[in-house]
Amino acid sequence: MLTQEQKNQIAQLRENGNGYGKIAQFLGLTVKQVRGYCTRSDAHLCPQCGKRVRQSPHKKDKKFCSDKCRMTWWNRHPEKGNRNPHHTQVCPVCHTDFPCFRARTRIYCSRACYAEARRKAVDGNA
């Protein structure tokens, strides 16, 4: 059982960006004790930097402390995103299927295929 003083120290060290191992070593606790306490009480810490996230009353809970942390975290964890393609398109240049995440406005699979199509259109008109 952790004392209130230890809980406060853990929260302070965690807010400063220290990891579980370093906190456990500093306070003379086991890593499991520190991790257990942090996972139970870290509901409002930024997953990127570990700082406390200030919540606004009567609004949706924020997950990140800033836009910078949010973008960095999502760039490092693209597999966690919900990017299921709504449909697939066939590229008219290279004839490969590619996932299309928006409305059917996208025609080519890449910029290279788009450039190739433009080149063919210019050469065909000349």
Contact map, one row per residue, 1 for C-alpha under 8 A:
111000000000000000000000000000000000000000000000000000000000000000000000000000000000000000000000000000000000000000000000000000
111101100000000000000000000000000000000000000000000000000000000000000000000000000000000000000000000000000000000000000000000000
111111100000000000000000000000000000000000000000000000000000000000000000000000000000000000000000000000000000000000000000000000
011111110000000000000000000000000000000000000000000000000000000000000000000000000000000000000000000000000000000000000000000000
001111111000000000000000000000000000000000000000000000000000000000000000000000000000000000000000000000000000000000000000000000
011111111100000000000000001000000000000000000000000000000000000000000000000000000000000000000000000000000000000000000000000000
011111111110000000000000000000000000100000000000000000000000000000000000000000000000000000000000000000000000000000000000000000
000111111111000000000000000000000000000000000000000000000000000000000000000000000000000000000000000000000000000000000000000000
000011111111100000000000000000000000000000000000000000000000000000000000000000000000000000000000000000000000000000000000000000
000001111111110000000010000000000100010000000000000000000000000000000000000000000000000000000000000000000000000000000000000000
000000111111111000000000000000000000010000000000000000000000000000000000000000000000000000000000000000000000000000000000000000
000000011111111100000000000000000000000000000000000000000000000000000000000000000000000000000000000000000000000000000000000000
000000001111111111000010000000000000000000000000000000000000000000000000000000000000000000000000000000000000000000000000000000
000000000111111111100010000000000000000000000000011000000000000000000000000000000000000000000000000000000000000000000000000000
000000000011111111000000000000000000000000000000011100000000000000000000000000000000000000000000000000000000000000000000000000
000000000001111111000000000000000000000000000000011000000000000000000000000000000000000000000000000000000000000000000000000000
000000000000111111100000000000000000000000000000111000000000000000000000000000000000000000000000000000000000000000000000000000
000000000000111111110110000000000000000000000000000000000000000000000000000000000000000000000000000000000000000000000000000000
000000000000010011111110000000000000000000000000000000000000000000000000000000000000000000000000000000000000000000000000000000
000000000000000001111111000000100110000000000000000000000000000000000000000000000000000000000000000000000000000000000000000000
000000000000000000111111100000100000000000000000000000000000000000000000000000000000000000000000000000000000000000000000000000
000000000000000001111111110000000000000000000000000000000000000000000000000000000000000000000000000000000000000000000000000000
000000000100110001111111111000100100000000000000000000000000000000000000000000000000000000000000000000000000000000000000000000
000000000000000000011111111111101100000000000000000000000000000000000000000000000000000000000000000000000000000000000000000000
000000000000000000001111111111000000000000000000000000000000000000000000000000000000000000000000000000000000000000000000000000
000000000000000000000111111110000000000000000000000000000000000000000000000000000000000000000000000000000000000000000000000000
000001000000000000000011111110000000000000000000000000000000000000000000000000000000000000000000000000000000000000000000000000
000000000000000000000001111111000000000000000000000000000000000000000000000000000000000000000000000000000000000000000000000000
000000000000000000000001111111101100000000000000000000000000000000000000000000000000000000000000000000000000000000000000000000
000000000000000000000001100111111100000000000000000000000000000000000000000000000000000000000000000000000000000000000000000000
000000000000000000011011000011111110000000000000000000000000000000000000000000000000000000000000000000000000000000000000000000
000000000000000000000000000001111111000000000000000000000000000000000000000000000000000000000000000000000000000000000000000000
000000000000000000000001000011111111100000000000000000000000000000000000000000000000000000000000000000000000000000000000000000
000000000100000000010011000011111111110000000000000000000000000000000000000000000000000000000000000000000000000000000000000000
000000000000000000010000000000111111111000000000000000000000000000000000000000000000000000000000000000000000000000000000000000
000000000000000000000000000000011111111100000000000000000000000000000000000000000000000000000000000000000000000000000000000000
000000100000000000000000000000001111111110000000000000000000000000000000000000000000000000000000000000000000000000000000000000
000000000110000000000000000000000111111111000000000000000000000000000000000000000000000000000000000000000000000000000000000000
000000000000000000000000000000000011111111100000000000000000000000000000000000000000000000000000000000000000000000000000000000
000000000000000000000000000000000001111111100000000000000000000000000000000000000000000000000000000000000000000000000000000000
000000000000000000000000000000000000111111110000000000000000000000000000000000000000000000000000000000000000000000000000000000
000000000000000000000000000000000000011111111000000000000000000000000000000000000000000000000000000000000000000000000000000000
000000000000000000000000000000000000001111111000000000000000000000000000000000000000000000000000000000000000000000000000000000
000000000000000000000000000000000000000011111100000111000000011000000000000000000000000000000000000000000000000000000000000000
000000000000000000000000000000000000000001111110011110000000001110000000000000000000000000000000000000000000000000000000000000
000000000000000000000000000000000000000000011111111110000000001110001000000000000000000000000000000000000000000000000000000000
000000000000000000000000000000000000000000001111110000000000001100000000100000000000000000000000000000000000000000000000000000
000000000000000000000000000000000000000000000111110000000000000100001101100000000000000000000000000000000000000000000000000000
000000000000000010000000000000000000000000000111111000000000000000001000000000000000000000000000000000000000000000000000000000
000000000000011110000000000000000000000000001111111100000000000000000000000000000000000000000000000000000000000000000000000000
000000000000011110000000000000000000000000001100111110000000000010000000000000000000000000000000000000000000000000000000000000
000000000000001000000000000000000000000000011100011111000000000010000000000000000000000000000000000000000000000000000000000000
000000000000000000000000000000000000000000011100001111100000011110000000000000000000000000000000000000000000000000000000000000
000000000000000000000000000000000000000000010000000111110000010010000000000000000000000000000000000000000000000000000000000000
000000000000000000000000000000000000000000000000000011111010110000000000000000000000000000000000000000000000000000000000000000
000000000000000000000000000000000000000000000000000001111111100000000000000000000000000000000000000000000000000000000000000000
000000000000000000000000000000000000000000000000000000111110000000000000000000000000000000000000000000000000000000000000000000
000000000000000000000000000000000000000000000000000000011111000000000000000000000000000000000000000000000000000000000000000000
000000000000000000000000000000000000000000000000000000111111100000000000000000000000000000000000000000000000000000000000000000
000000000000000000000000000000000000000000000000000000010111110000000000000000000000000000000000000000000000000000000000000000
000000000000000000000000000000000000000000000000000000110011111000000000000000000000000000000000000000000000000000000000000000
000000000000000000000000000000000000000000010000000011100001111110000000000000000000000000000000000000000000000000000000000000
000000000000000000000000000000000000000000011110000010000000111110000000000000000000000000000000000000000000000000000000000000
000000000000000000000000000000000000000000001111000010000000011111101100000000000000000000000000000000000000000000000000000000
000000000000000000000000000000000000000000001100001111000000011111101100000000000000000000000000000000000000000000000000000000
000000000000000000000000000000000000000000000000000000000000000111111100000000000000000000000000000000000000000000000000000000
000000000000000000000000000000000000000000000000000000000000000111111110000000000000000000000000000000000000000000000000000000
000000000000000000000000000000000000000000000000000000000000000001111111000000000000000000000000000000000000000000000000000000
000000000000000000000000000000000000000000000101100000000000000111111111100000000000000000000000000000000000000000000000000000
000000000000000000000000000000000000000000000001000000000000000111111111110000000000000000000000000000000000000000000000000000
000000000000000000000000000000000000000000000000000000000000000000111111111000000000000000000000000000000000000000000000000000
000000000000000000000000000000000000000000000001000000000000000000011111111100000000000000000000000000000000000000000000000000
000000000000000000000000000000000000000000000011000000000000000000001111111110000000000000000000000000000000000000000000000000
000000000000000000000000000000000000000000000000000000000000000000000111111111011000000000000000000000000000000000000000000000
000000000000000000000000000000000000000000000000000000000000000000000011111111000000000000000000000000000000000000000000000000
000000000000000000000000000000000000000000000000000000000000000000000001111111000000000000000000000000000000000000000000000000
000000000000000000000000000000000000000000000000000000000000000000000000111111111000000000000000000000000000000000000000000000
000000000000000000000000000000000000000000000000000000000000000000000000011111111000000000000000000000000000000000000000000000
000000000000000000000000000000000000000000000000000000000000000000000000000011111000000000000000000000000000000000000000000000
000000000000000000000000000000000000000000000000000000000000000000000000010011111100000000000000000000000000000000000000000000
000000000000000000000000000000000000000000000000000000000000000000000000010011111110000000000000000000000000000000000000000000
000000000000000000000000000000000000000000000000000000000000000000000000000000011111000000000000000000000000000000000000000000
000000000000000000000000000000000000000000000000000000000000000000000000000000001111100000000000000010000000000000000000000000
000000000000000000000000000000000000000000000000000000000000000000000000000000000111110000000000000010000000000000000000000000
000000000000000000000000000000000000000000000000000000000000000000000000000000000011111100000000001110000000000000000000000000
000000000000000000000000000000000000000000000000000000000000000000000000000000000001111100000000001111000000000000000000000000
000000000000000000000000000000000000000000000000000000000000000000000000000000000000111110000000001110000000000000000000000000
000000000000000000000000000000000000000000000000000000000000000000000000000000000000111111000000111100000000000000000000000000
000000000000000000000000000000000000000000000000000000000000000000000000000000000000001111100000111100010010000000000000000000
000000000000000000000000000000000000000000000000000000000000000000000000000000000000000111110011110000000011100000000000000000
000000000000000000000000000000000000000000000000000000000000000000000000000000000000000011111111110000000011100010000000000000
000000000000000000000000000000000000000000000000000000000000000000000000000000000000000001111110000000000011000000000000000000
000000000000000000000000000000000000000000000000000000000000000000000000000000000000000000111110000000000001000011011000000000
000000000000000000000000000000000000000000000000000000000000000000000000000000000000000000111111000000000000000010000000000000
000000000000000000000000000000000000000000000000000000000000000000000000000000000000000001111111100000000000000000000000000000
000000000000000000000000000000000000000000000000000000000000000000000000000000000000000001100111110000000000100000000000000000
000000000000000000000000000000000000000000000000000000000000000000000000000000000000000111100011111000000000100000000000000000
000000000000000000000000000000000000000000000000000000000000000000000000000000000000000111100001111100000000100000000000000000
000000000000000000000000000000000000000000000000000000000000000000000000000000000000111110000000111110000000000000000000000000
000000000000000000000000000000000000000000000000000000000000000000000000000000000000111110000000011111110100000000000000000000
000000000000000000000000000000000000000000000000000000000000000000000000000000000011111000000000001111100000000000000000000000
000000000000000000000000000000000000000000000000000000000000000000000000000000000000010000000000000111111100000000000000000000
000000000000000000000000000000000000000000000000000000000000000000000000000000000000000000000000000111111100000000000000000000
000000000000000000000000000000000000000000000000000000000000000000000000000000000000000010000000000101111110000000000000000000
000000000000000000000000000000000000000000000000000000000000000000000000000000000000000000000000000001111110000000000000000000
000000000000000000000000000000000000000000000000000000000000000000000000000000000000000000000000000101111111100000000000000000
000000000000000000000000000000000000000000000000000000000000000000000000000000000000000011110000000000011111100000000000000000
000000000000000000000000000000000000000000000000000000000000000000000000000000000000000001111000000000000111111011000000000000
000000000000000000000000000000000000000000000000000000000000000000000000000000000000000001100001110000000111111011000000000000
000000000000000000000000000000000000000000000000000000000000000000000000000000000000000000000000000000000001111111000000000000
000000000000000000000000000000000000000000000000000000000000000000000000000000000000000000000000000000000001111111100000000000
000000000000000000000000000000000000000000000000000000000000000000000000000000000000000000000000000000000000011111110000000000
000000000000000000000000000000000000000000000000000000000000000000000000000000000000000000101100000000000001111111111000000000
000000000000000000000000000000000000000000000000000000000000000000000000000000000000000000001000000000000001111111111100000000
000000000000000000000000000000000000000000000000000000000000000000000000000000000000000000000000000000000000001111111110000000
000000000000000000000000000000000000000000000000000000000000000000000000000000000000000000001000000000000000000111111111000000
000000000000000000000000000000000000000000000000000000000000000000000000000000000000000000001000000000000000000011111111100000
000000000000000000000000000000000000000000000000000000000000000000000000000000000000000000000000000000000000000001111111110000
000000000000000000000000000000000000000000000000000000000000000000000000000000000000000000000000000000000000000000111111111000
000000000000000000000000000000000000000000000000000000000000000000000000000000000000000000000000000000000000000000011111111100
000000000000000000000000000000000000000000000000000000000000000000000000000000000000000000000000000000000000000000001111111110
000000000000000000000000000000000000000000000000000000000000000000000000000000000000000000000000000000000000000000000111111111
000000000000000000000000000000000000000000000000000000000000000000000000000000000000000000000000000000000000000000000011111111
000000000000000000000000000000000000000000000000000000000000000000000000000000000000000000000000000000000000000000000001111111
000000000000000000000000000000000000000000000000000000000000000000000000000000000000000000000000000000000000000000000000111111
000000000000000000000000000000000000000000000000000000000000000000000000000000000000000000000000000000000000000000000000011111
